[in-house]
């Protein structure tokens, strides 16, 4: 049943998170499908250097 659903999956962009200790974080992300494993997704999250999110992550 789920295989029949057409779901949009962005491959890159930005996501906002609310962390219980640091508050709001904005992280960039990229999603990759590993070769030979089309049903899996590898997610990579980054933070902009010098941003408030980077400073907040350093506090954790």
mmCIF file as Biopython writes it, N, C-alpha, C and O atoms, coordinates in Angstrom:
data_model
#
loop_
_atom_site.group_PDB
_atom_site.id
_atom_site.type_symbol
_atom_site.label_atom_id
_atom_site.label_alt_id
_atom_site.label_comp_id
_atom_site.label_asym_id
_atom_site.label_entity_id
_atom_site.label_seq_id
_atom_site.pdbx_PDB_ins_code
_atom_site.Cartn_x
_atom_site.Cartn_y
_atom_site.Cartn_z
_atom_site.occupancy
_atom_site.B_iso_or_equiv
_atom_site.auth_seq_id
_atom_site.auth_asym_id
_atom_site.pdbx_PDB_model_num
ATOM 1   N N  . UNK A ? 1  ? 0.816  -1.189 0.000  1.0 0.0 1  A 1 
ATOM 2   C CA . UNK A ? 1  ? 0.000  0.000  0.000  1.0 0.0 1  A 1 
ATOM 3   C C  . UNK A ? 1  ? 0.868  1.265  0.000  1.0 0.0 1  A 1 
ATOM 4   O O  . UNK A ? 1  ? 0.592  2.201  -0.750 1.0 0.0 1  A 1 
ATOM 5   N N  . UNK A ? 2  ? 1.921  1.299  0.841  1.0 0.0 2  A 1 
ATOM 6   C CA . UNK A ? 2  ? 2.752  2.487  0.910  1.0 0.0 2  A 1 
ATOM 7   C C  . UNK A ? 2  ? 3.530  2.705  -0.381 1.0 0.0 2  A 1 
ATOM 8   O O  . UNK A ? 2  ? 3.782  3.851  -0.754 1.0 0.0 2  A 1 
ATOM 9   N N  . UNK A ? 3  ? 3.910  1.658  -1.058 1.0 0.0 3  A 1 
ATOM 10  C CA . UNK A ? 3  ? 4.680  1.789  -2.299 1.0 0.0 3  A 1 
ATOM 11  C C  . UNK A ? 3  ? 3.879  2.497  -3.387 1.0 0.0 3  A 1 
ATOM 12  O O  . UNK A ? 3  ? 4.460  3.063  -4.313 1.0 0.0 3  A 1 
ATOM 13  N N  . UNK A ? 4  ? 2.566  2.471  -3.285 1.0 0.0 4  A 1 
ATOM 14  C CA . UNK A ? 4  ? 1.715  3.115  -4.283 1.0 0.0 4  A 1 
ATOM 15  C C  . UNK A ? 4  ? 1.570  4.623  -4.055 1.0 0.0 4  A 1 
ATOM 16  O O  . UNK A ? 4  ? 1.020  5.321  -4.906 1.0 0.0 4  A 1 
ATOM 17  N N  . UNK A ? 5  ? 2.048  5.127  -2.939 1.0 0.0 5  A 1 
ATOM 18  C CA . UNK A ? 5  ? 1.894  6.536  -2.619 1.0 0.0 5  A 1 
ATOM 19  C C  . UNK A ? 5  ? 3.047  7.340  -3.210 1.0 0.0 5  A 1 
ATOM 20  O O  . UNK A ? 5  ? 4.212  6.966  -3.070 1.0 0.0 5  A 1 
ATOM 21  N N  . UNK A ? 6  ? 2.715  8.443  -3.869 1.0 0.0 6  A 1 
ATOM 22  C CA . UNK A ? 6  ? 3.721  9.330  -4.452 1.0 0.0 6  A 1 
ATOM 23  C C  . UNK A ? 6  ? 3.998  10.447 -3.452 1.0 0.0 6  A 1 
ATOM 24  O O  . UNK A ? 6  ? 3.218  11.393 -3.346 1.0 0.0 6  A 1 
ATOM 25  N N  . UNK A ? 7  ? 5.096  10.343 -2.722 1.0 0.0 7  A 1 
ATOM 26  C CA . UNK A ? 7  ? 5.437  11.299 -1.677 1.0 0.0 7  A 1 
ATOM 27  C C  . UNK A ? 7  ? 6.638  12.119 -2.134 1.0 0.0 7  A 1 
ATOM 28  O O  . UNK A ? 7  ? 7.640  11.570 -2.593 1.0 0.0 7  A 1 
ATOM 29  N N  . UNK A ? 8  ? 6.525  13.434 -2.004 1.0 0.0 8  A 1 
ATOM 30  C CA . UNK A ? 8  ? 7.620  14.326 -2.369 1.0 0.0 8  A 1 
ATOM 31  C C  . UNK A ? 8  ? 8.690  14.258 -1.286 1.0 0.0 8  A 1 
ATOM 32  O O  . UNK A ? 8  ? 8.394  14.420 -0.102 1.0 0.0 8  A 1 
ATOM 33  N N  . UNK A ? 9  ? 9.926  14.021 -1.691 1.0 0.0 9  A 1 
ATOM 34  C CA . UNK A ? 9  ? 11.060 13.979 -0.768 1.0 0.0 9  A 1 
ATOM 35  C C  . UNK A ? 9  ? 12.098 14.981 -1.234 1.0 0.0 9  A 1 
ATOM 36  O O  . UNK A ? 9  ? 12.801 14.736 -2.215 1.0 0.0 9  A 1 
ATOM 37  N N  . UNK A ? 10 ? 12.202 16.118 -0.535 1.0 0.0 10 A 1 
ATOM 38  C CA . UNK A ? 10 ? 13.239 17.073 -0.933 1.0 0.0 10 A 1 
ATOM 39  C C  . UNK A ? 10 ? 14.624 16.483 -0.716 1.0 0.0 10 A 1 
ATOM 40  O O  . UNK A ? 10 ? 14.846 15.766 0.259  1.0 0.0 10 A 1 
ATOM 41  N N  . UNK A ? 11 ? 15.548 16.774 -1.604 1.0 0.0 11 A 1 
ATOM 42  C CA . UNK A ? 11 ? 16.899 16.231 -1.534 1.0 0.0 11 A 1 
ATOM 43  C C  . UNK A ? 11 ? 17.880 17.204 -0.874 1.0 0.0 11 A 1 
ATOM 44  O O  . UNK A ? 11 ? 18.992 16.811 -0.521 1.0 0.0 11 A 1 
ATOM 45  N N  . UNK A ? 12 ? 17.484 18.455 -0.706 1.0 0.0 12 A 1 
ATOM 46  C CA . UNK A ? 12 ? 18.340 19.441 -0.048 1.0 0.0 12 A 1 
ATOM 47  C C  . UNK A ? 12 ? 17.472 20.592 0.427  1.0 0.0 12 A 1 
ATOM 48  O O  . UNK A ? 12 ? 16.330 20.743 -0.006 1.0 0.0 12 A 1 
ATOM 49  N N  . UNK A ? 13 ? 18.011 21.384 1.303  1.0 0.0 13 A 1 
ATOM 50  C CA . UNK A ? 13 ? 17.273 22.536 1.801  1.0 0.0 13 A 1 
ATOM 51  C C  . UNK A ? 13 ? 17.683 22.871 3.220  1.0 0.0 13 A 1 
ATOM 52  O O  . UNK A ? 13 ? 18.797 22.564 3.646  1.0 0.0 13 A 1 
ATOM 53  N N  . UNK A ? 14 ? 16.782 23.497 3.944  1.0 0.0 14 A 1 
ATOM 54  C CA . UNK A ? 14 ? 17.029 23.874 5.334  1.0 0.0 14 A 1 
ATOM 55  C C  . UNK A ? 14 ? 15.863 23.394 6.184  1.0 0.0 14 A 1 
ATOM 56  O O  . UNK A ? 14 ? 14.716 23.368 5.739  1.0 0.0 14 A 1 
ATOM 57  N N  . UNK A ? 15 ? 16.178 23.017 7.410  1.0 0.0 15 A 1 
ATOM 58  C CA . UNK A ? 15 ? 15.156 22.593 8.364  1.0 0.0 15 A 1 
ATOM 59  C C  . UNK A ? 15 ? 15.365 23.356 9.660  1.0 0.0 15 A 1 
ATOM 60  O O  . UNK A ? 15 ? 16.493 23.647 10.059 1.0 0.0 15 A 1 
ATOM 61  N N  . UNK A ? 16 ? 14.257 23.670 10.303 1.0 0.0 16 A 1 
ATOM 62  C CA . UNK A ? 16 ? 14.322 24.331 11.605 1.0 0.0 16 A 1 
ATOM 63  C C  . UNK A ? 16 ? 13.908 23.332 12.673 1.0 0.0 16 A 1 
ATOM 64  O O  . UNK A ? 16 ? 12.948 22.578 12.512 1.0 0.0 16 A 1 
ATOM 65  N N  . UNK A ? 17 ? 14.653 23.349 13.759 1.0 0.0 17 A 1 
ATOM 66  C CA . UNK A ? 17 ? 14.395 22.464 14.888 1.0 0.0 17 A 1 
ATOM 67  C C  . UNK A ? 17 ? 14.328 23.296 16.158 1.0 0.0 17 A 1 
ATOM 68  O O  . UNK A ? 17 ? 14.982 24.333 16.266 1.0 0.0 17 A 1 
ATOM 69  N N  . UNK A ? 18 ? 13.544 22.843 17.106 1.0 0.0 18 A 1 
ATOM 70  C CA . UNK A ? 18 ? 13.524 23.470 18.427 1.0 0.0 18 A 1 
ATOM 71  C C  . UNK A ? 18 ? 14.141 22.480 19.408 1.0 0.0 18 A 1 
ATOM 72  O O  . UNK A ? 18 ? 13.543 21.458 19.745 1.0 0.0 18 A 1 
ATOM 73  N N  . UNK A ? 19 ? 15.344 22.804 19.856 1.0 0.0 19 A 1 
ATOM 74  C CA . UNK A ? 19 ? 16.087 21.951 20.782 1.0 0.0 19 A 1 
ATOM 75  C C  . UNK A ? 19 ? 15.725 22.364 22.213 1.0 0.0 19 A 1 
ATOM 76  O O  . UNK A ? 19 ? 15.616 23.556 22.500 1.0 0.0 19 A 1 
ATOM 77  N N  . UNK A ? 20 ? 15.537 21.394 23.112 1.0 0.0 20 A 1 
ATOM 78  C CA . UNK A ? 20 ? 15.114 21.741 24.471 1.0 0.0 20 A 1 
ATOM 79  C C  . UNK A ? 20 ? 16.124 22.578 25.258 1.0 0.0 20 A 1 
ATOM 80  O O  . UNK A ? 20 ? 15.733 23.283 26.188 1.0 0.0 20 A 1 
ATOM 81  N N  . UNK A ? 21 ? 17.402 22.518 24.911 1.0 0.0 21 A 1 
ATOM 82  C CA . UNK A ? 21 ? 18.416 23.288 25.641 1.0 0.0 21 A 1 
ATOM 83  C C  . UNK A ? 21 ? 18.834 24.566 24.937 1.0 0.0 21 A 1 
ATOM 84  O O  . UNK A ? 21 ? 19.079 25.577 25.595 1.0 0.0 21 A 1 
ATOM 85  N N  . UNK A ? 22 ? 18.922 24.544 23.618 1.0 0.0 22 A 1 
ATOM 86  C CA . UNK A ? 22 ? 19.463 25.691 22.883 1.0 0.0 22 A 1 
ATOM 87  C C  . UNK A ? 22 ? 18.414 26.530 22.180 1.0 0.0 22 A 1 
ATOM 88  O O  . UNK A ? 22 ? 18.713 27.638 21.735 1.0 0.0 22 A 1 
ATOM 89  N N  . UNK A ? 23 ? 17.204 26.035 22.071 1.0 0.0 23 A 1 
ATOM 90  C CA . UNK A ? 23 ? 16.165 26.769 21.357 1.0 0.0 23 A 1 
ATOM 91  C C  . UNK A ? 23 ? 16.172 26.426 19.881 1.0 0.0 23 A 1 
ATOM 92  O O  . UNK A ? 23 ? 16.497 25.305 19.489 1.0 0.0 23 A 1 
ATOM 93  N N  . UNK A ? 24 ? 15.807 27.407 19.068 1.0 0.0 24 A 1 
ATOM 94  C CA . UNK A ? 24 ? 15.656 27.147 17.631 1.0 0.0 24 A 1 
ATOM 95  C C  . UNK A ? 24 ? 17.002 27.036 16.926 1.0 0.0 24 A 1 
ATOM 96  O O  . UNK A ? 24 ? 17.907 27.842 17.140 1.0 0.0 24 A 1 
ATOM 97  N N  . UNK A ? 25 ? 17.108 26.007 16.072 1.0 0.0 25 A 1 
ATOM 98  C CA . UNK A ? 25 ? 18.291 25.776 15.244 1.0 0.0 25 A 1 
ATOM 99  C C  . UNK A ? 25 ? 17.856 25.710 13.792 1.0 0.0 25 A 1 
ATOM 100 O O  . UNK A ? 25 ? 16.806 25.148 13.482 1.0 0.0 25 A 1 
ATOM 101 N N  . UNK A ? 26 ? 18.647 26.273 12.910 1.0 0.0 26 A 1 
ATOM 102 C CA . UNK A ? 26 ? 18.420 26.137 11.478 1.0 0.0 26 A 1 
ATOM 103 C C  . UNK A ? 26 ? 19.608 25.374 10.901 1.0 0.0 26 A 1 
ATOM 104 O O  . UNK A ? 26 ? 20.755 25.812 10.998 1.0 0.0 26 A 1 
ATOM 105 N N  . UNK A ? 27 ? 19.310 24.224 10.300 1.0 0.0 27 A 1 
ATOM 106 C CA . UNK A ? 27 ? 20.353 23.363 9.742  1.0 0.0 27 A 1 
ATOM 107 C C  . UNK A ? 27 ? 20.093 23.126 8.269  1.0 0.0 27 A 1 
ATOM 108 O O  . UNK A ? 27 ? 18.950 22.954 7.847  1.0 0.0 27 A 1 
ATOM 109 N N  . UNK A ? 28 ? 21.157 23.120 7.495  1.0 0.0 28 A 1 
ATOM 110 C CA . UNK A ? 28 ? 21.056 22.739 6.094  1.0 0.0 28 A 1 
ATOM 111 C C  . UNK A ? 28 ? 21.085 21.220 6.012  1.0 0.0 28 A 1 
ATOM 112 O O  . UNK A ? 28 ? 21.665 20.563 6.876  1.0 0.0 28 A 1 
ATOM 113 N N  . UNK A ? 29 ? 20.468 20.662 4.988  1.0 0.0 29 A 1 
ATOM 114 C CA . UNK A ? 29 ? 20.503 19.207 4.834  1.0 0.0 29 A 1 
ATOM 115 C C  . UNK A ? 29 ? 20.627 18.820 3.373  1.0 0.0 29 A 1 
ATOM 116 O O  . UNK A ? 29 ? 20.222 19.554 2.471  1.0 0.0 29 A 1 
ATOM 117 N N  . UNK A ? 30 ? 21.200 17.641 3.168  1.0 0.0 30 A 1 
ATOM 118 C CA . UNK A ? 30 ? 21.226 16.992 1.859  1.0 0.0 30 A 1 
ATOM 119 C C  . UNK A ? 30 ? 20.894 15.530 2.086  1.0 0.0 30 A 1 
ATOM 120 O O  . UNK A ? 30 ? 21.325 14.940 3.077  1.0 0.0 30 A 1 
ATOM 121 N N  . UNK A ? 31 ? 20.140 14.948 1.187  1.0 0.0 31 A 1 
ATOM 122 C CA . UNK A ? 31 ? 19.773 13.537 1.272  1.0 0.0 31 A 1 
ATOM 123 C C  . UNK A ? 31 ? 20.339 12.810 0.060  1.0 0.0 31 A 1 
ATOM 124 O O  . UNK A ? 31 ? 20.227 13.278 -1.073 1.0 0.0 31 A 1 
ATOM 125 N N  . UNK A ? 32 ? 20.938 11.677 0.314  1.0 0.0 32 A 1 
ATOM 126 C CA . UNK A ? 32 ? 21.569 10.886 -0.737 1.0 0.0 32 A 1 
ATOM 127 C C  . UNK A ? 32 ? 20.996 9.479  -0.727 1.0 0.0 32 A 1 
ATOM 128 O O  . UNK A ? 32 ? 20.664 8.948  0.333  1.0 0.0 32 A 1 
ATOM 129 N N  . UNK A ? 33 ? 20.879 8.875  -1.901 1.0 0.0 33 A 1 
ATOM 130 C CA . UNK A ? 33 ? 20.510 7.466  -2.021 1.0 0.0 33 A 1 
ATOM 131 C C  . UNK A ? 33 ? 21.786 6.697  -2.333 1.0 0.0 33 A 1 
ATOM 132 O O  . UNK A ? 33 ? 22.370 6.880  -3.401 1.0 0.0 33 A 1 
ATOM 133 N N  . UNK A ? 34 ? 22.227 5.837  -1.416 1.0 0.0 34 A 1 
ATOM 134 C CA . UNK A ? 34 ? 23.465 5.090  -1.658 1.0 0.0 34 A 1 
ATOM 135 C C  . UNK A ? 34 ? 23.355 4.190  -2.893 1.0 0.0 34 A 1 
ATOM 136 O O  . UNK A ? 34 ? 22.303 3.602  -3.143 1.0 0.0 34 A 1 
ATOM 137 N N  . UNK A ? 35 ? 24.422 4.086  -3.648 1.0 0.0 35 A 1 
ATOM 138 C CA . UNK A ? 35 ? 24.445 3.201  -4.817 1.0 0.0 35 A 1 
ATOM 139 C C  . UNK A ? 35 ? 24.196 1.770  -4.350 1.0 0.0 35 A 1 
ATOM 140 O O  . UNK A ? 35 ? 24.808 1.314  -3.384 1.0 0.0 35 A 1 
ATOM 141 N N  . UNK A ? 36 ? 23.326 1.083  -5.014 1.0 0.0 36 A 1 
ATOM 142 C CA . UNK A ? 36 ? 23.029 -0.299 -4.679 1.0 0.0 36 A 1 
ATOM 143 C C  . UNK A ? 36 ? 22.030 -0.461 -3.549 1.0 0.0 36 A 1 
ATOM 144 O O  . UNK A ? 36 ? 21.719 -1.586 -3.159 1.0 0.0 36 A 1 
ATOM 145 N N  . UNK A ? 37 ? 21.517 0.653  -3.010 1.0 0.0 37 A 1 
ATOM 146 C CA . UNK A ? 37 ? 20.539 0.580  -1.920 1.0 0.0 37 A 1 
ATOM 147 C C  . UNK A ? 37 ? 19.437 1.619  -2.154 1.0 0.0 37 A 1 
ATOM 148 O O  . UNK A ? 37 ? 19.316 2.568  -1.380 1.0 0.0 37 A 1 
ATOM 149 N N  . UNK A ? 38 ? 18.636 1.455  -3.206 1.0 0.0 38 A 1 
ATOM 150 C CA . UNK A ? 38 ? 17.671 2.485  -3.581 1.0 0.0 38 A 1 
ATOM 151 C C  . UNK A ? 38 ? 16.563 2.720  -2.553 1.0 0.0 38 A 1 
ATOM 152 O O  . UNK A ? 38 ? 15.860 3.728  -2.630 1.0 0.0 38 A 1 
ATOM 153 N N  . UNK A ? 39 ? 16.399 1.818  -1.604 1.0 0.0 39 A 1 
ATOM 154 C CA . UNK A ? 39 ? 15.352 1.994  -0.593 1.0 0.0 39 A 1 
ATOM 155 C C  . UNK A ? 39 ? 15.875 2.658  0.674  1.0 0.0 39 A 1 
ATOM 156 O O  . UNK A ? 39 ? 15.138 2.807  1.649  1.0 0.0 39 A 1 
ATOM 157 N N  . UNK A ? 40 ? 17.148 3.058  0.662  1.0 0.0 40 A 1 
ATOM 158 C CA . UNK A ? 40 ? 17.730 3.716  1.820  1.0 0.0 40 A 1 
ATOM 159 C C  . UNK A ? 40 ? 18.080 5.158  1.489  1.0 0.0 40 A 1 
ATOM 160 O O  . UNK A ? 40 ? 18.318 5.498  0.330  1.0 0.0 40 A 1 
ATOM 161 N N  . UNK A ? 41 ? 18.108 6.003  2.513  1.0 0.0 41 A 1 
ATOM 162 C CA . UNK A ? 41 ? 18.488 7.401  2.347  1.0 0.0 41 A 1 
ATOM 163 C C  . UNK A ? 41 ? 19.483 7.767  3.431  1.0 0.0 41 A 1 
ATOM 164 O O  . UNK A ? 41 ? 19.289 7.445  4.603  1.0 0.0 41 A 1 
ATOM 165 N N  . UNK A ? 42 ? 20.548 8.444  3.031  1.0 0.0 42 A 1 
ATOM 166 C CA . UNK A ? 42 ? 21.554 8.943  3.954  1.0 0.0 42 A 1 
ATOM 167 C C  . UNK A ? 42 ? 21.356 10.444 4.070  1.0 0.0 42 A 1 
ATOM 168 O O  . UNK A ? 42 ? 21.360 11.150 3.061  1.0 0.0 42 A 1 
ATOM 169 N N  . UNK A ? 43 ? 21.185 10.938 5.282  1.0 0.0 43 A 1 
ATOM 170 C CA . UNK A ? 43 ? 20.979 12.366 5.499  1.0 0.0 43 A 1 
ATOM 171 C C  . UNK A ? 43 ? 22.216 13.016 6.093  1.0 0.0 43 A 1 
ATOM 172 O O  . UNK A ? 43 ? 22.836 12.464 7.001  1.0 0.0 43 A 1 
ATOM 173 N N  . UNK A ? 44 ? 22.574 14.182 5.585  1.0 0.0 44 A 1 
ATOM 174 C CA . UNK A ? 44 ? 23.722 14.945 6.051  1.0 0.0 44 A 1 
ATOM 175 C C  . UNK A ? 44 ? 23.211 16.319 6.475  1.0 0.0 44 A 1 
ATOM 176 O O  . UNK A ? 44 ? 22.574 17.021 5.690  1.0 0.0 44 A 1 
ATOM 177 N N  . UNK A ? 45 ? 23.494 16.695 7.715  1.0 0.0 45 A 1 
ATOM 178 C CA . UNK A ? 45 ? 23.058 17.991 8.235  1.0 0.0 45 A 1 
ATOM 179 C C  . UNK A ? 45 ? 24.273 18.864 8.492  1.0 0.0 45 A 1 
ATOM 180 O O  . UNK A ? 45 ? 25.289 18.391 9.002  1.0 0.0 45 A 1 
ATOM 181 N N  . UNK A ? 46 ? 24.168 20.138 8.140  1.0 0.0 46 A 1 
ATOM 182 C CA . UNK A ? 46 ? 25.269 21.087 8.316  1.0 0.0 46 A 1 
ATOM 183 C C  . UNK A ? 46 ? 24.741 22.357 8.964  1.0 0.0 46 A 1 
ATOM 184 O O  . UNK A ? 46 ? 23.537 22.610 8.992  1.0 0.0 46 A 1 
ATOM 185 N N  . UNK A ? 47 ? 25.658 23.137 9.476  1.0 0.0 47 A 1 
ATOM 186 C CA . UNK A ? 47 ? 25.290 24.420 10.073 1.0 0.0 47 A 1 
ATOM 187 C C  . UNK A ? 47 ? 26.154 25.508 9.416  1.0 0.0 47 A 1 
ATOM 188 O O  . UNK A ? 47 ? 27.325 25.281 9.112  1.0 0.0 47 A 1 
ATOM 189 N N  . UNK A ? 48 ? 25.577 26.657 9.209  1.0 0.0 48 A 1 
ATOM 190 C CA . UNK A ? 48 ? 26.285 27.769 8.582  1.0 0.0 48 A 1 
ATOM 191 C C  . UNK A ? 48 ? 27.347 28.307 9.549  1.0 0.0 48 A 1 
ATOM 192 O O  . UNK A ? 48 ? 27.020 28.655 10.684 1.0 0.0 48 A 1 
ATOM 193 N N  . UNK A ? 49 ? 28.612 28.381 9.118  1.0 0.0 49 A 1 
ATOM 194 C CA . UNK A ? 49 ? 29.659 28.907 9.994  1.0 0.0 49 A 1 
ATOM 195 C C  . UNK A ? 49 ? 29.340 30.335 10.454 1.0 0.0 49 A 1 
ATOM 196 O O  . UNK A ? 49 ? 28.930 31.179 9.657  1.0 0.0 49 A 1 
ATOM 197 N N  . UNK A ? 50 ? 29.532 30.585 11.736 1.0 0.0 50 A 1 
ATOM 198 C CA . UNK A ? 50 ? 29.293 31.923 12.281 1.0 0.0 50 A 1 
ATOM 199 C C  . UNK A ? 50 ? 27.843 32.238 12.575 1.0 0.0 50 A 1 
ATOM 200 O O  . UNK A ? 50 ? 27.538 33.336 13.041 1.0 0.0 50 A 1 
ATOM 201 N N  . UNK A ? 51 ? 26.940 31.308 12.318 1.0 0.0 51 A 1 
ATOM 202 C CA . UNK A ? 51 ? 25.513 31.557 12.523 1.0 0.0 51 A 1 
ATOM 203 C C  . UNK A ? 51 ? 25.134 31.368 13.996 1.0 0.0 51 A 1 
ATOM 204 O O  . UNK A ? 51 ? 25.876 30.741 14.751 1.0 0.0 51 A 1 
ATOM 205 N N  . UNK A ? 52 ? 23.988 31.905 14.401 1.0 0.0 52 A 1 
ATOM 206 C CA . UNK A ? 52 ? 23.499 31.654 15.759 1.0 0.0 52 A 1 
ATOM 207 C C  . UNK A ? 52 ? 23.303 30.153 16.033 1.0 0.0 52 A 1 
ATOM 208 O O  . UNK A ? 52 ? 23.476 29.701 17.166 1.0 0.0 52 A 1 
ATOM 209 N N  . UNK A ? 53 ? 22.947 29.395 15.011 1.0 0.0 53 A 1 
ATOM 210 C CA . UNK A ? 53 ? 22.776 27.947 15.191 1.0 0.0 53 A 1 
ATOM 211 C C  . UNK A ? 53 ? 24.111 27.275 15.503 1.0 0.0 53 A 1 
ATOM 212 O O  . UNK A ? 53 ? 24.167 26.361 16.325 1.0 0.0 53 A 1 
ATOM 213 N N  . UNK A ? 54 ? 25.191 27.726 14.847 1.0 0.0 54 A 1 
ATOM 214 C CA . UNK A ? 54 ? 26.495 27.154 15.149 1.0 0.0 54 A 1 
ATOM 215 C C  . UNK A ? 54 ? 26.878 27.458 16.592 1.0 0.0 54 A 1 
ATOM 216 O O  . UNK A ? 54 ? 27.364 26.578 17.304 1.0 0.0 54 A 1 
ATOM 217 N N  . UNK A ? 55 ? 26.665 28.681 17.024 1.0 0.0 55 A 1 
ATOM 218 C CA . UNK A ? 55 ? 26.993 29.057 18.413 1.0 0.0 55 A 1 
ATOM 219 C C  . UNK A ? 55 ? 26.170 28.226 19.393 1.0 0.0 55 A 1 
ATOM 220 O O  . UNK A ? 55 ? 26.693 27.776 20.413 1.0 0.0 55 A 1 
ATOM 221 N N  . UNK A ? 56 ? 24.902 28.020 19.097 1.0 0.0 56 A 1 
ATOM 222 C CA . UNK A ? 56 ? 24.039 27.237 19.980 1.0 0.0 56 A 1 
ATOM 223 C C  . UNK A ? 56 ? 24.495 25.779 20.054 1.0 0.0 56 A 1 
ATOM 224 O O  . UNK A ? 56 ? 24.484 25.185 21.131 1.0 0.0 56 A 1 
ATOM 225 N N  . UNK A ? 57 ? 24.893 25.201 18.927 1.0 0.0 57 A 1 
ATOM 226 C CA . UNK A ? 57 ? 25.348 23.819 18.933 1.0 0.0 57 A 1 
ATOM 227 C C  . UNK A ? 57 ? 26.650 23.664 19.719 1.0 0.0 57 A 1 
ATOM 228 O O  . UNK A ? 57 ? 26.899 22.608 20.299 1.0 0.0 57 A 1 
ATOM 229 N N  . UNK A ? 58 ? 27.465 24.688 19.741 1.0 0.0 58 A 1 
ATOM 230 C CA . UNK A ? 58 ? 28.715 24.624 20.503 1.0 0.0 58 A 1 
ATOM 231 C C  . UNK A ? 58 ? 28.443 24.621 22.009 1.0 0.0 58 A 1 
ATOM 232 O O  . UNK A ? 58 ? 29.292 24.202 22.796 1.0 0.0 58 A 1 
ATOM 233 N N  . UNK A ? 59 ? 27.270 25.083 22.402 1.0 0.0 59 A 1 
ATOM 234 C CA . UNK A ? 59 ? 26.915 25.137 23.815 1.0 0.0 59 A 1 
ATOM 235 C C  . UNK A ? 59 ? 26.465 23.786 24.361 1.0 0.0 59 A 1 
ATOM 236 O O  . UNK A ? 59 ? 26.445 23.582 25.575 1.0 0.0 59 A 1 
ATOM 237 N N  . UNK A ? 60 ? 26.109 22.878 23.486 1.0 0.0 60 A 1 
ATOM 238 C CA . UNK A ? 60 ? 25.579 21.574 23.941 1.0 0.0 60 A 1 
ATOM 239 C C  . UNK A ? 60 ? 26.701 20.705 24.445 1.0 0.0 60 A 1 
ATOM 240 O O  . UNK A ? 60 ? 26.464 19.575 24.870 1.0 0.0 60 A 1 
#
